[in-house]
Amino acid sequence: MLITNPACPGVSGNWLDPDWWGSQARPVSAGGRGSAWFVDTGQGEMVLRQYRRGGLIARLSERRYVFTGWQRTRSYREYQLLRRLYDQGLPVPEPIAARAKRYGLFYEAAILIRRIPGAVPLPEVDNLQDEGLWREVGRTIRRFHDAGLDHVDLNCDNVLVAGGEVYLIDFDRCRLRLADSGGSWRNRNLDRLHRSVAKRITQVTSPRRTALWQSLANEYHG
């Protein structure tokens, strides 16, 4: 299965294979379990990500998942979700292509998205102690929640900042819910991000982290 963005003609299945790019595929340092690369395609710089398991199950099969239908593959579902979010004008990268390859009862998958120019993960921004930045993060997350997005892996590395704008990335296993379907999933998203902040924002003292998080929370709930 190969899905491509009509706005990017000429995309082939090879584009979703890091070995095909050779030295042009540069590993992404933050997050991704070593499964994401920057690639300069000639149609702009993009990010290629292969789906890989984490935890103990990765010892059995790092890249293969049980095949239950093309439309249930992780790459298909993330591409379609990302397409919907992008078309709604939410701050996400543009989806370019998604691929799944079947191997008997299993499949491997990859997705290609356009790189956001100048974007860096939240822990790496220069103005990390700017309360205005944290308010913008809170405002952005609220936009996504109001659109019904349940981001099951909302962590610091999946919050990017570019030119003062905040973006969310990595929508694997995420889903759209009814915006008024209760607050439990919203709270789970925020709790996960809060734990990530405590773990990853170590260059800021604990009291200051608490104050910055409160700025985020106030803007989110405001």
C-alpha positions in Angstrom: 0.0 0.0 0.0 1.3 3.4 -0.9 -0.6 6.7 -0.3 0.8 9.9 -1.7 0.0 13.6 -1.5 -1.3 14.8 -4.9 0.6 18.1 -4.2 3.9 16.2 -4.4 4.0 14.4 -7.8 6.7 11.8 -8.4 6.7 10.3 -4.9 7.4 6.5 -5.0 7.7 3.7 -2.5 11.5 4.2 -2.6 11.1 7.5 -0.8 10.0 5.7 2.3 13.1 3.5 2.5 16.1 5.2 4.3 18.6 2.9 2.6 17.4 4.2 -0.8 18.5 7.7 0.2 21.9 6.6 1.4 24.0 9.4 2.9 21.2 11.9 2.2 19.2 10.3 5.1 20.3 12.0 8.3 19.1 10.6 11.6 16.9 12.7 13.7 18.5 13.0 17.2 15.4 13.6 19.4 13.0 10.8 20.1 12.0 8.2 17.5 14.0 5.2 18.7 16.5 5.8 15.9 13.8 5.3 13.3 13.5 8.8 11.8 15.6 10.6 9.3 15.7 14.0 7.6 15.8 13.7 3.8 16.2 16.4 1.1 13.9 15.2 -1.6 14.3 17.9 -4.2 10.7 18.9 -3.4 11.8 20.2 0.0 13.2 18.7 3.1 11.1 16.0 4.7 11.1 13.6 7.7 10.9 9.9 7.1 9.8 7.7 10.0 9.6 4.0 10.2 7.3 2.4 12.7 9.1 0.5 15.4 8.1 -1.1 18.6 9.4 -0.2 22.0 9.7 -2.2 25.3 10.0 -5.9 25.7 8.0 -6.8 22.6 10.6 -5.2 20.4 12.9 -8.1 21.3 10.5 -10.4 19.4 9.8 -8.1 16.5 11.1 -4.6 16.3 9.4 -3.5 13.0 6.6 -5.9 12.2 3.0 -5.7 13.2 0.1 -8.2 12.8 -1.7 -7.4 9.5 -5.5 -7.0 9.8 -6.2 -4.9 6.7 -4.6 -2.1 4.8 -6.8 0.6 6.4 -5.9 -0.6 9.8 -2.1 -0.3 9.3 -0.5 2.3 11.5 0.9 4.3 8.5 -2.5 4.5 6.8 -4.3 5.6 10.0 -1.7 8.2 10.9 -1.6 9.6 7.4 -5.4 10.0 7.2 -5.5 11.6 10.7 -2.7 14.0 9.9 -4.4 14.9 6.6 -7.6 15.9 8.5 -5.7 17.9 11.0 -3.7 19.7 8.3 -6.8 20.5 6.3 -8.4 22.0 9.4 -5.5 24.5 9.6 -4.1 23.0 12.8 -0.3 23.4 13.3 1.0 20.0 12.1 3.5 19.0 9.4 2.1 18.3 5.9 1.7 14.6 5.2 3.5 13.5 2.0 3.2 9.7 1.8 2.6 6.5 3.7 3.5 3.0 2.9 2.8 -0.5 4.3 4.5 -3.7 3.1 2.9 -7.0 3.9 5.0 -10.1 4.9 2.5 -12.9 5.3 0.7 -12.4 8.6 2.7 -9.2 9.3 3.5 -5.8 7.8 6.1 -3.1 8.1 5.2 0.6 7.7 6.7 4.1 7.2 5.4 7.6 6.8 6.9 10.7 5.1 6.0 14.3 6.2 7.3 17.7 5.3 9.8 19.1 7.7 8.8 22.3 9.5 11.6 24.8 8.7 13.6 25.8 11.8 11.6 23.6 14.2 13.2 22.3 17.3 11.8 20.2 20.2 10.5 22.2 23.2 13.5 21.2 25.4 16.0 22.7 22.9 14.4 26.2 22.4 16.5 29.2 23.3 13.7 31.0 25.2 12.7 28.0 27.3 12.1 30.1 30.4 9.8 32.5 28.6 6.4 32.2 30.1 4.8 33.5 26.8 6.2 30.4 25.1 4.5 28.1 27.7 1.3 30.0 27.3 1.5 29.4 23.6 2.0 25.7 24.2 -1.1 25.6 26.4 -3.1 27.5 23.8 -2.0 25.2 21.0 -2.8 22.0 23.0 -6.3 23.4 23.7 -6.9 24.0 20.0 -6.1 20.3 19.3 -8.3 19.1 22.2 -11.2 21.3 21.1 -10.9 19.6 17.6 -11.2 16.3 19.4 -7.6 15.1 19.1 -6.5 12.6 21.7 -2.7 12.7 21.5 -1.7 9.5 23.3 2.0 10.3 23.2 2.1 14.0 24.1 5.6 14.6 25.3 8.2 17.3 25.1 9.9 15.9 21.9 6.5 15.9 20.1 6.1 19.6 20.8 8.0 21.6 18.2 8.7 25.4 18.1 9.5 27.3 15.0 9.5 31.1 14.7 7.5 31.5 17.8 4.8 29.0 16.5 4.1 25.8 18.3 3.4 22.5 16.4 2.5 19.0 17.4 3.9 15.9 15.7 3.9 12.1 15.9 0.2 11.0 15.7 0.8 7.2 15.7 -2.1 5.5 17.6 -3.8 8.9 18.1 -7.5 9.4 17.4 -10.2 11.9 17.0 -12.9 11.9 19.7 -16.0 14.0 20.2 -14.9 17.3 21.5 -17.4 17.1 24.3 -16.7 13.4 25.2 -15.5 14.2 28.7 -12.2 15.3 30.2 -10.5 12.0 31.1 -8.5 11.7 27.8 -7.6 15.4 27.9 -6.3 15.0 31.4 -4.3 11.9 30.4 -2.6 13.9 27.6 -1.7 16.7 29.9 -0.5 14.4 32.6 1.8 12.6 30.2 3.2 16.0 29.0 3.7 17.1 32.6 5.7 13.9 33.4 7.8 14.6 30.3 8.5 18.1 31.3 9.8 16.9 34.7 12.0 14.4 33.0 13.3 16.4 30.0 13.4 20.0 31.1 16.3 19.5 33.5 18.1 22.7 32.7 15.4 24.6 34.6 15.1 24.5 38.4 12.1 22.6 39.8 10.4 25.8 41.2 10.8 27.5 37.9 9.5 24.5 36.0 6.4 24.6 38.2 5.8 28.2 37.4 6.2 27.6 33.7 3.9 24.7 33.8 1.3 26.8 35.6 1.5 29.3 32.8 0.7 26.5 30.3 -2.1 25.2 32.5 -3.7 28.7 33.0 -3.7 29.4 29.3 -5.1 25.9 28.5 -7.9 26.2 31.0 -8.5 29.9 30.4 
